[in-house]
Amino acid sequence: MALPPPTREALAALAARLGLGIDEADLETYHGAAEGLLGSWETVDRLYAEQAPAPPSRPWQKPADNPLGAWYVTTGITGAAGGPLAGRSAAVKDNIAVAGVPMMNGSTTLEGFVPSSDATVVTRLLAAGATIKGKSACEDLCFSGGSHTNKAGPIRNPWDRTRSAGGSSSGSAALVASGEVDLALGGDQGGSIRIPSSFCGVVGHKPTWGLVPYTGAFPIEQTIDHLGPITRTVADAAALLSVLAGPDGLDPRQGAGQPGVDYVAELELTGPLRIGVVTEGFELANSDPAVNEVVRGALQALAAAGHTVEEVSIPWHRHGSAIWDVISVEGATWRTATG
């Protein structure tokens, strides 16, 4: 959007209010400089408009039947005829661009925006043979671990519609858990894949930093932005991660020459695991004793199955929420101010 230059009268009023003491001759010079500088934005906007790709024509609709509130829009974008995900249906979290399909990111701020290019993960999903059934609803600008902030309405847990589906990838987890799709893409800045997956009883994986390109997804802050799979089984998560992972040459989070990995094959090679458990996770002020008990029981079952379970102390874990608040809010504020 072009920035309209201030009028000469507006500059004079500003100079007077700030006590700058600019005389009439110099005011004319400053006015010309402001017009020239801000005119650059108009030039760049025009150059972009001359060569910007038009969004492809892809059918989409607001879902008539959406009992969980988990869809933003539905569509039917078919991928390649073959591939590791051929015949599988997928939902894409609505902070990820699907060209020609509206994107809201749970917020009225973005409502009505239609991307002209697919995010890298969407391109890879389609190339692997998946069919995209629609955009899954998410929390307002991905800033909630609940499922109540999406401006179109709350997302409900498929196992009990009176309860939260978690967030911010609330719709993705709910759609996978309810069986409406086989796979979903989620986004995670502070638990936004892991929280709804745990609430809905599905597999959610936040990949290590930079493994999956974030190109074409709505960001919060580069050090905490991640995209990853939400599925019903670990094997499906491995298959989807094998498709999504690897550098795209565009995301600065990613190193060059990162080798591809067949994570499905890696599952077959896995022997007994060493499982680290963060001691402080059970000691936080908001730790639920009932949840602690369930987690302890699961760890005992893993140990009985032959895995090694070891507690690890990370004292700063107690301050994780405060650290995340600063990184995420300052990052989002910076992007809003500069975007």
RAMOHU-V639815 format. One record per pair of residues at least 12 apart in sequence whose C-alpha atoms are under 6 Angstrom apart, sorted by the first residue. I is the first residue (numbers start at 0). GAP is how many residues later the second one is. If there is no record, write none. Layout:
i->I gap->GAP
i->I gap->GAP
This chain:
i->1 gap->39
i->1 gap->40
i->2 gap->35
i->4 gap->30
i->7 gap->23
i->53 gap->62
i->54 gap->44
i->54 gap->45
i->54 gap->61
i->55 gap->44
i->56 gap->43
i->57 gap->42
i->58 gap->16
i->59 gap->14
i->59 gap->15
i->60 gap->12
i->60 gap->13
i->67 gap->87
i->67 gap->88
i->68 gap->86
i->69 gap->66
i->69 gap->67
i->69 gap->85
i->69 gap->101
i->70 gap->65
i->70 gap->66
i->71 gap->63
i->71 gap->64
i->71 gap->65
i->72 gap->61
i->72 gap->62
i->73 gap->59
i->73 gap->60
i->74 gap->58
i->74 gap->59
i->75 gap->56
i->75 gap->57
i->76 gap->54
i->76 gap->55
i->77 gap->53
i->78 gap->47
i->78 gap->48
i->78 gap->50
i->78 gap->51
i->78 gap->52
i->79 gap->47
i->79 gap->49
i->80 gap->48
i->81 gap->47
i->82 gap->45
i->82 gap->46
i->83 gap->44
i->84 gap->43
i->84 gap->44
i->84 gap->45
i->85 gap->43
i->85 gap->44
i->87 gap->42
i->87 gap->94
i->88 gap->41
i->88 gap->42
i->88 gap->43
i->88 gap->92
i->88 gap->93
i->89 gap->42
i->89 gap->43
i->89 gap->91
i->89 gap->92
i->89 gap->93
i->89 gap->94
i->90 gap->41
i->90 gap->42
i->90 gap->43
i->90 gap->44
i->90 gap->45
i->90 gap->93
i->91 gap->43
i->91 gap->44
i->91 gap->92
i->91 gap->93
i->92 gap->42
i->92 gap->43
i->92 gap->92
i->92 gap->93
i->93 gap->41
i->93 gap->42
i->93 gap->43
i->94 gap->122
i->94 gap->123
i->95 gap->121
i->96 gap->18
i->96 gap->21
i->96 gap->22
i->96 gap->119
i->96 gap->120
i->97 gap->20
i->98 gap->16
i->98 gap->17
i->98 gap->18
i->98 gap->19
i->99 gap->14
i->99 gap->15
i->100 gap->13
i->101 gap->12
i->104 gap->36
i->105 gap->32
i->105 gap->33
i->105 gap->34
i->105 gap->35
i->105 gap->44
i->105 gap->45
i->106 gap->33
i->106 gap->34
i->106 gap->44
i->118 gap->96
i->118 gap->97
i->119 gap->95
i->120 gap->123
i->135 gap->35
i->135 gap->36
i->136 gap->34
i->137 gap->30
i->137 gap->31
i->137 gap->32
i->137 gap->33
i->138 gap->29
i->141 gap->26
i->143 gap->23
i->143 gap->24
i->144 gap->21
i->144 gap->22
i->144 gap->23
i->145 gap->20
i->145 gap->21
i->146 gap->17
i->146 gap->18
i->146 gap->19
i->146 gap->20
i->146 gap->23
i->157 gap->16
i->157 gap->20
i->164 gap->31
i->164 gap->34
i->165 gap->29
i->165 gap->30
i->165 gap->33
i->166 gap->25
i->166 gap->29
i->167 gap->24
i->168 gap->17
i->168 gap->23
i->168 gap->24
i->169 gap->26
i->171 gap->12
i->172 gap->23
i->172 gap->24
i->182 gap->48
i->183 gap->46
i->184 gap->43
i->184 gap->44
i->185 gap->41
i->185 gap->42
i->186 gap->39
i->186 gap->40
i->187 gap->38
i->188 gap->35
i->188 gap->36
i->201 gap->30
i->202 gap->27
i->202 gap->28
i->202 gap->29
i->202 gap->30
i->203 gap->26
i->204 gap->23
i->204 gap->24
i->205 gap->22
i->209 gap->43
i->209 gap->44
i->210 gap->34
i->210 gap->35
i->211 gap->32
i->211 gap->33
i->211 gap->34
i->212 gap->38
i->214 gap->36
i->219 gap->111
i->219 gap->112
i->220 gap->110
i->237 gap->25
i->237 gap->26
i->238 gap->25
i->241 gap->20
i->241 gap->21
i->271 gap->35
i->272 gap->34
i->273 gap->34
i->274 gap->33
i->274 gap->34
i->275 gap->34
i->275 gap->35
i->276 gap->34
i->276 gap->35
i->277 gap->33
i->277 gap->34
i->277 gap->35
i->278 gap->32
i->278 gap->33
i->278 gap->34
